[in-house]
Each structure stands twice: as C-alpha cells, then as structure tokens.
C-alpha cells in the first residue's frame, strides 16, 4: 500500500489550482494544501483589467469558490505569506510564524510589478496592476474627472489605461520605446493602435519618453519626464514589467536565473520542489529557448505537468506558442509566435488596407508568426500551421487559411 504524500502548493492562481485539481484526480489519498497571500480564492488574473473596465462582474472574475476547495478536500490557507522554504527539512515558514511540512512542493507564486526607487509603490497613489487587490484599489481611485498616469504601454499598461478610460479617468500613457505593445506589434501595427487610442478624448499616448521621478505634493503626484515636461495626476499605474516572486527560495538549492530554473518535468534543481506559471521560464516550441511566456494556457499546462510528476507519473511540458489577443475600442489585435523576428532568413508577407493590417513571418521558409490588427479571423488556423512548422505551400494548401486576407492576397 502506498503511503499518502503531503503536497504543498504556494500560490493560488491558475498554475496552482490546475496542479491541485490534477493531484486530487491522480492521488485521492494524498494531502493537498494551498497557501496564498491574497484574501480571495482563485480568480482569472487575465480578466482583472476587464473587471476594472466594468466589462466583467466580480462573480465572473472569481473563478473558484471556497466550495471548490472543500469539495476536493484541499486545505486553502488565504492571507498567508510564505517567507522561507527549507528544502533540507522540507518545511516552509510563513509571516505568521506558522510552519508547514511537505513531501512535494510546488512554487506557483507568479510575479509582481516592478517599481523604481524614484517611482516607488505608494498605497495612496502609486500601484501596479497584477492582482484582484490592485484592481479593486484602482476602482476606488477611478472616477470621472480624475487624472492618471500609466507608465509603460505594453499589454497590461494599455489594458489598464483602457479600463480607467471606461471609468471616465483622463489617462496619459508614457512609453520609453517608439512603439506600443512591444511583444505584439511592429511599427505599422503600433501606429494604428496609437491612432485608435489617441482619437479618444480621455487618452494621450507619448512615445520615446520616460518618467524620471514622481513626487507627491500633498494633493497630487508630479511626474517629471526626460523631455522636461511635468505631468500632474491623481494616481500612477506602473507597468514596466514584472519580477518573479522567488524570495522565499533564498539560501536553498533551488537554482534561480531571473526566474526558477526547471526541466521539462517542471522539476527544479531540488527533486522535491517543482515550479509552474510566471515564476519560471518555459520552452519556446519554435526555437527551443527558455522564455517568459506569461500567458494563462502556459501556467495551466505547467501546473498539470508538475502535478503529474509530483505523483510519480513522468510527464513532459514541451511549450506553447506565444499568443496574445486583445480588443481596444473595437480594434482587435492578435499576435502568434515570433512576431518580432528579423535578420537573415526572415521573410514577410503583408496585407494592408485602411482598416486591416496583417503580416505573416517566415524564417528559413517556415511560418513562425502572425500579426494582425482589424481582422483577426481564422487566427487559430495559422496558430496550428505555426505549430506544424508549415511552409508557404502548406499555408496555400489549407482551404481555411486561403480565406485570410494576407494569404489570399499573395496566393
């Protein structure tokens, strides 16, 4: 008879809950505990900006009720922050001086927004946009007539700006780069997105600029740009990147290289410790490189694979193609694969009209990426072709791909 194991999961987002669900299916006799420093059960993190915008309800956002955990006999510990992992004794310590033991440990702690010493977190007016608490805080601050500064025009930055605008907030976005949505858009796609945003009376995007510092004058925040301009706002949202939450692994034998180093079983350099989600890197199936592919499907898949290996079933995670899609004021943008590829061996096929821009990216004759604004229909077909390492002939031979403007225009 197999001795029951103790599985401990630190983190309660999709990587953690996917792992817990899988563990319960595979090991009904084992003990499963989840520790989270948040005060709500699991929610759909990718929907928090839509929650801010009022596009989804709180009920829709909160994906797991407490009953979900009790039905699966999962011990949920909310408002509990882990401060240290001791891999030798297989125990973790919490801020409340509580000690939890484990046989197998999963780190699914995700990442947190980056702040600067000159623009540091301030619970009264400088915040990131990463958690349910962040969203509810911004909802309290946001009101018609208020002014906000969003630093960074990446995916989360623009979605946060969109959510604030929908609440009547006047928003200024400042981006260091010459383009927005750096991982999704080339200069042409970026210009169309900026034009769409800047046509809105409550929004202004400034590119090729940075915020040097921000200070509170007792009533407002004064942000100083490298251009010499001063921007006065009621609150600031930092969106310049994230940093994996790995501090609890200090002084352990778990190797950290920007994020937690894992193999294709989601196992760390300690055989009893696994990691999943934004806290670790994942393989790019197109290049084999380990990248930060911080999207929902990756975290869910890694959680499932980690759980299988925690129970002794050898499972491998081979990666998920980079994919992102978003809608701003009716303008859809999607990006699949390596849309930023350039250099030797890279070729493009482009379709461009006033309302639609599409781009296929090939490297050494193989399809590696698809970018589109205005018309993202049939993107799933191209995603499958990218995964299959299709040639241009393969694309043309696919009857569904031939319906896509960028394909039909070059057929």
C-alpha positions as CSV (number, residue, x, y, z in Angstrom):
1,X,0.0,0.0,0.0
2,X,1.3,3.4,-1.0
3,X,2.0,5.9,1.9
4,X,-0.1,9.1,1.4
5,X,2.0,12.1,0.5
6,X,1.8,15.7,1.6
7,X,1.6,18.1,-1.4
8,X,2.1,21.8,-0.6
9,X,1.3,24.5,-3.3
10,X,2.5,28.1,-2.8
11,X,0.3,30.2,-5.0
12,X,-3.4,30.1,-5.8
13,X,-3.7,31.3,-9.4
14,X,-4.3,29.0,-12.5
15,X,-0.9,27.2,-12.1
16,X,-1.7,26.3,-8.5
17,X,-5.3,25.4,-9.0
18,X,-4.6,23.3,-12.1
19,X,-2.0,21.4,-10.2
20,X,-4.3,20.9,-7.2
21,X,-7.1,19.6,-9.3
22,X,-4.8,17.2,-11.1
23,X,-3.3,16.0,-7.9
24,X,-6.7,15.2,-6.5
25,X,-7.6,13.2,-9.5
26,X,-4.4,11.2,-9.6
27,X,-3.8,10.8,-5.8
28,X,-7.2,10.8,-3.9
29,X,-5.4,9.6,-0.8
30,X,-2.8,12.4,-0.6
31,X,-3.0,15.6,1.4
32,X,-3.1,18.8,-0.6
33,X,-2.6,22.3,0.8
34,X,-2.6,25.7,-0.9
35,X,-1.0,28.8,0.6
36,X,-1.8,32.2,-0.8
37,X,-1.0,35.7,0.4
38,X,-4.2,37.0,-1.1
39,X,-7.6,37.3,0.7
40,X,-9.8,35.8,-2.1
41,X,-10.0,32.4,-3.6
42,X,-8.7,31.9,-7.1
43,X,-9.7,34.3,-9.9
44,X,-8.9,34.8,-13.5
45,X,-5.9,37.1,-13.4
46,X,-6.1,37.9,-17.1
47,X,-9.6,39.4,-16.6
48,X,-8.7,42.0,-13.9
49,X,-8.4,44.8,-16.4
50,X,-11.8,43.9,-17.8
51,X,-13.1,43.9,-14.2
52,X,-11.7,47.4,-13.8
53,X,-13.4,48.5,-17.0
54,X,-16.7,47.0,-15.9
55,X,-16.8,44.5,-18.7
56,X,-17.0,41.5,-16.4
57,X,-18.6,41.1,-13.0
58,X,-16.9,40.1,-9.7
59,X,-18.8,36.8,-9.9
60,X,-17.3,36.2,-13.4
61,X,-13.8,37.2,-12.3
62,X,-13.7,34.9,-9.2
63,X,-13.3,31.5,-10.9
64,X,-13.2,29.3,-7.8
65,X,-15.5,29.4,-4.8
66,X,-14.4,28.1,-1.4
67,X,-16.7,25.2,-2.1
68,X,-14.4,24.2,-5.0
69,X,-11.6,23.5,-2.5
70,X,-13.7,21.8,0.1
71,X,-15.3,19.5,-2.5
72,X,-11.8,18.3,-3.4
73,X,-10.6,18.1,0.1
74,X,-8.0,20.8,-0.5
75,X,-6.8,22.8,2.5
76,X,-6.9,26.5,1.5
77,X,-4.8,29.0,3.5
78,X,-5.5,32.6,2.5
79,X,-3.8,35.7,3.9
80,X,-0.7,33.5,4.4
81,X,2.6,34.7,3.1
82,X,5.5,32.2,2.9
83,X,8.7,33.8,4.0
84,X,11.2,30.9,3.7
85,X,11.5,27.5,2.2
86,X,13.8,25.0,4.0
87,X,14.4,22.3,1.4
88,X,16.5,20.2,3.8
89,X,13.8,19.7,6.3
90,X,11.0,20.1,3.7
91,X,9.3,22.8,5.6
92,X,8.1,26.3,4.9
93,X,7.8,29.2,7.2
94,X,5.1,31.9,7.0
95,X,4.9,35.5,8.1
96,X,2.6,34.4,10.9
97,X,5.3,32.1,12.2
98,X,3.3,29.0,11.1
99,X,5.4,26.1,9.8
100,X,4.1,23.7,7.1
101,X,5.7,20.5,6.0
102,X,5.6,18.8,2.6
103,X,6.8,15.7,0.7
104,X,6.4,17.5,-2.6
105,X,6.3,21.3,-3.1
106,X,5.0,23.4,-6.0
107,X,6.1,27.0,-6.3
108,X,3.4,28.9,-8.2
109,X,3.8,32.3,-6.8
110,X,3.8,34.2,-10.1
111,X,5.4,37.6,-10.4
112,X,4.9,41.2,-9.2
113,X,5.1,44.6,-10.9
114,X,8.5,46.4,-11.0
115,X,8.8,49.7,-9.3
116,X,11.7,52.2,-9.3
117,X,13.3,53.9,-6.3
118,X,12.2,57.2,-7.8
119,X,8.7,55.9,-8.5
120,X,8.1,53.5,-5.7
121,X,4.9,51.7,-4.6
122,X,2.6,54.0,-2.6
123,X,-0.7,52.6,-1.3
124,X,-2.1,56.1,-1.5
125,X,-1.5,56.6,-5.2
126,X,1.2,54.6,-7.0
127,X,0.3,51.0,-7.8
128,X,0.8,48.1,-10.3
129,X,-1.9,46.1,-12.0
130,X,-1.4,42.5,-11.2
131,X,-3.9,41.3,-8.5
132,X,-7.5,41.4,-7.5
133,X,-6.5,43.9,-4.8
134,X,-4.8,46.1,-7.4
135,X,-8.0,46.1,-9.5
136,X,-10.3,47.0,-6.6
137,X,-7.9,49.7,-5.4
138,X,-7.9,51.3,-8.9
139,X,-11.7,51.1,-8.9
140,X,-11.8,53.1,-5.7
141,X,-9.4,55.7,-7.1
142,X,-11.0,55.9,-10.6
143,X,-13.8,58.4,-11.0
144,X,-14.9,60.8,-13.8
145,X,-12.6,63.9,-13.7
146,X,-9.7,62.1,-12.1
147,X,-6.3,62.1,-13.9
148,X,-3.9,59.1,-14.1
149,X,-0.5,58.4,-15.5
150,X,0.2,54.9,-16.8
151,X,4.0,54.2,-17.2
152,X,4.5,51.6,-19.9
153,X,2.5,50.8,-23.0
154,X,2.8,47.1,-23.0
155,X,-0.1,44.6,-22.8
156,X,-1.1,45.3,-19.2
157,X,-0.4,49.0,-19.4
158,X,-2.7,49.6,-22.3
159,X,-5.4,47.4,-20.9
160,X,-5.2,49.3,-17.6
161,X,-5.5,52.6,-19.5
162,X,-8.5,51.2,-21.3
163,X,-10.2,50.2,-18.1
164,X,-9.6,53.6,-16.5
165,X,-10.9,55.4,-19.5
166,X,-14.1,53.4,-19.3
167,X,-14.5,54.8,-15.8
168,X,-14.1,58.4,-17.0
169,X,-10.5,58.9,-16.0
170,X,-8.3,61.2,-18.1
171,X,-5.2,59.0,-18.8
172,X,-1.7,59.8,-20.0
173,X,0.4,56.9,-21.1
174,X,4.2,57.3,-21.3
175,X,6.3,54.7,-23.1
176,X,10.1,54.6,-23.4
177,X,10.0,52.7,-26.7
178,X,8.9,54.1,-30.1
179,X,6.1,51.5,-30.3
180,X,3.3,50.2,-28.1
181,X,2.6,46.5,-27.3
182,X,6.3,45.7,-27.9
183,X,5.8,42.0,-27.9
184,X,2.8,42.1,-30.2
185,X,3.2,44.9,-32.7
186,X,5.6,46.1,-35.4
187,X,5.8,49.9,-36.1
188,X,2.9,49.8,-38.6
189,X,0.5,47.9,-36.2
190,X,1.7,50.1,-33.3
191,X,0.9,53.3,-35.2
192,X,-2.7,52.1,-35.9
193,X,-3.2,51.2,-32.2
194,X,-1.8,54.6,-31.1
195,X,-4.1,56.4,-33.5
196,X,-7.1,54.5,-32.2
197,X,-6.2,55.4,-28.6
198,X,-5.3,59.0,-29.2
199,X,-8.6,59.5,-31.0
200,X,-10.3,59.1,-27.6
201,X,-10.8,62.4,-25.8
202,X,-9.7,60.9,-22.5
203,X,-6.4,59.4,-23.6
204,X,-3.0,60.6,-24.8
205,X,0.0,58.3,-25.5
206,X,3.5,59.7,-25.5
207,X,6.2,57.5,-27.1
208,X,10.0,57.8,-26.9
209,X,9.8,59.3,-23.4
210,X,10.4,58.2,-19.8
211,X,9.4,59.2,-16.3
212,X,12.4,60.2,-14.3
213,X,10.7,60.5,-10.9
214,X,7.4,61.2,-9.3
215,X,6.7,63.1,-6.1
216,X,3.6,63.8,-4.0
217,X,2.9,67.5,-3.2
218,X,0.3,66.7,-0.6
219,X,-2.6,66.6,-3.1
220,X,-1.3,65.4,-6.5
221,X,1.6,63.4,-7.9
222,X,4.0,65.4,-10.1
223,X,5.8,63.2,-12.6
224,X,8.9,64.5,-14.3
225,X,9.6,63.3,-17.8
226,X,13.0,63.2,-19.5
227,X,11.6,65.7,-22.0
228,X,11.4,68.3,-19.3
229,X,7.6,68.1,-19.1
230,X,5.8,67.8,-15.8
231,X,2.6,65.8,-15.6
232,X,0.3,66.3,-12.6
233,X,-2.1,63.5,-11.9
234,X,-4.1,62.0,-9.0
235,X,-2.5,58.5,-9.2
236,X,0.0,56.5,-11.2
237,X,0.0,52.9,-12.6
238,X,3.4,51.3,-13.1
239,X,3.5,48.8,-16.0
240,X,7.2,48.5,-17.0
241,X,7.5,44.7,-16.4
242,X,7.3,42.1,-13.7
243,X,9.7,40.3,-11.3
244,X,9.2,36.6,-10.4
245,X,8.3,36.1,-6.7
246,X,11.2,33.8,-5.6
247,X,12.5,35.4,-2.4
248,X,11.3,32.5,-0.3
249,X,13.8,30.3,-2.0
250,X,16.8,32.4,-0.9
251,X,19.6,30.2,0.6
252,X,18.1,27.0,-0.9
253,X,19.4,24.6,-3.5
254,X,16.8,25.7,-6.0
255,X,18.6,27.4,-8.9
256,X,17.3,30.9,-9.9
257,X,18.3,32.5,-13.1
258,X,16.0,35.6,-13.3
259,X,13.2,33.0,-12.7
260,X,13.2,29.5,-11.3
261,X,15.1,27.0,-13.5
262,X,13.0,23.9,-14.3
263,X,13.4,21.0,-16.6
264,X,10.6,19.7,-18.9
265,X,9.0,17.9,-16.0
266,X,8.6,21.3,-14.1
267,X,11.1,20.0,-11.6
268,X,13.7,22.3,-10.1
269,X,17.2,21.5,-9.1
270,X,15.8,20.1,-5.9
271,X,14.0,16.8,-6.7
272,X,11.1,17.5,-4.2
273,X,10.4,21.1,-5.5
274,X,8.5,21.9,-8.7
275,X,7.5,25.2,-10.2
276,X,4.8,26.4,-12.7
277,X,3.5,29.6,-14.1
278,X,5.1,33.1,-14.4
279,X,7.6,32.3,-11.6
280,X,9.6,30.1,-14.0
281,X,10.6,30.1,-17.7
282,X,9.1,27.8,-20.3
283,X,10.4,26.3,-23.6
284,X,9.5,28.1,-26.9
285,X,8.5,25.2,-29.2
286,X,9.7,27.2,-32.2
287,X,13.2,27.9,-31.0
288,X,13.7,25.6,-28.0
289,X,14.8,28.7,-26.0
290,X,13.6,29.1,-22.4
291,X,11.5,32.2,-22.4
292,X,9.0,34.1,-20.2
293,X,5.8,33.1,-21.9
294,X,3.5,34.6,-19.2
295,X,0.1,33.5,-20.5
296,X,-2.8,31.6,-19.0
297,X,-2.5,28.4,-21.1
298,X,1.2,28.0,-20.2
299,X,0.6,28.3,-16.5
300,X,-2.3,25.9,-16.6
301,X,-0.3,23.3,-18.6
302,X,2.7,23.6,-16.4
303,X,0.6,23.2,-13.3
304,X,-0.9,19.9,-14.7
305,X,2.5,18.6,-15.7
306,X,4.1,19.5,-12.4
307,X,1.2,17.7,-10.5
308,X,1.6,14.5,-12.6
309,X,5.4,14.4,-11.9
310,X,4.7,15.1,-8.2
311,X,2.7,11.9,-8.1
312,X,5.4,9.9,-9.9
313,X,3.9,9.9,-13.4
314,X,6.5,11.0,-15.9
315,X,5.0,13.8,-17.9
316,X,6.7,16.5,-20.1
317,X,5.9,20.0,-20.9
318,X,7.2,20.9,-24.4
319,X,6.0,24.5,-24.6
320,X,3.2,26.6,-26.0
321,X,3.4,29.1,-28.9
322,X,3.4,32.7,-27.8
323,X,-0.2,34.0,-28.3
324,X,-2.0,37.2,-27.3
325,X,-5.2,38.9,-28.4
326,X,-6.9,42.0,-27.2
327,X,-9.7,44.4,-28.3
328,X,-9.4,48.2,-27.8
329,X,-12.5,50.2,-28.7
330,X,-13.5,47.7,-31.4
331,X,-10.0,47.3,-32.8
332,X,-8.8,43.7,-32.5
333,X,-5.1,42.9,-32.3
334,X,-3.6,39.5,-32.2
335,X,-0.1,38.1,-32.3
336,X,1.0,34.5,-32.6
337,X,4.5,33.1,-32.5
338,X,7.7,35.1,-33.1
339,X,6.3,38.3,-34.5
340,X,9.5,40.3,-33.7
341,X,11.8,38.1,-35.8
342,X,14.3,39.8,-38.1
343,X,17.6,39.2,-39.7
344,X,19.0,36.6,-42.1
345,X,16.5,34.1,-43.3
346,X,13.4,36.1,-42.2
347,X,10.8,37.0,-44.8
348,X,7.3,38.6,-44.6
349,X,4.1,38.6,-46.4
350,X,2.0,41.7,-45.7
351,X,-1.6,42.8,-46.4
352,X,-2.5,46.4,-45.7
353,X,-5.7,48.5,-46.1
354,X,-7.1,51.4,-44.2
355,X,-8.8,49.1,-41.7
356,X,-6.8,45.9,-41.8
357,X,-3.1,45.1,-41.3
358,X,-1.9,41.5,-41.4
359,X,1.6,40.1,-41.5
360,X,3.0,36.6,-41.9
361,X,6.5,36.0,-40.7
362,X,8.7,33.2,-42.1
363,X,12.2,32.1,-41.1
364,X,14.1,29.8,-43.5
365,X,10.9,29.2,-45.3
366,X,8.9,28.1,-42.3
367,X,5.9,30.0,-40.8
368,X,6.9,31.3,-37.3
369,X,4.5,34.2,-36.7
370,X,1.3,36.0,-37.5
371,X,0.3,39.6,-36.5
372,X,-3.0,41.3,-37.3
373,X,-5.0,44.4,-36.5
374,X,-8.6,45.0,-37.6
375,X,-9.2,41.4,-38.8
376,X,-8.1,38.5,-36.7
377,X,-10.5,35.9,-38.1
378,X,-9.1,32.4,-38.5
379,X,-6.0,33.1,-36.3
380,X,-6.5,29.6,-34.9
381,X,-5.8,28.1,-38.3
382,X,-2.5,30.0,-38.5
383,X,-1.6,29.0,-35.0
384,X,-1.9,25.3,-35.9
385,X,0.2,25.9,-39.1
386,X,2.9,27.7,-37.0
387,X,2.9,24.7,-34.6
388,X,3.3,22.3,-37.6
389,X,6.2,24.3,-39.0
390,X,4.3,24.9,-42.2
391,X,5.8,26.2,-45.4
392,X,4.2,28.8,-47.7
393,X,2.9,26.0,-49.8
394,X,1.4,24.3,-46.8
395,X,-0.4,27.6,-46.0
396,X,-1.7,27.9,-49.5
397,X,-2.9,24.3,-49.5
398,X,-5.0,24.9,-46.4
399,X,-8.5,25.8,-47.5
400,X,-9.3,27.7,-44.3
401,X,-6.0,29.7,-44.5
402,X,-6.9,30.8,-48.0
403,X,-9.8,32.8,-46.5
404,X,-7.4,35.0,-44.6
405,X,-6.7,38.3,-46.5
406,X,-2.9,38.2,-46.1
407,X,-2.9,34.7,-47.6
408,X,-5.4,35.2,-50.4
409,X,-3.7,38.5,-51.4
410,X,-0.4,36.6,-52.1
411,X,-1.9,33.4,-53.4
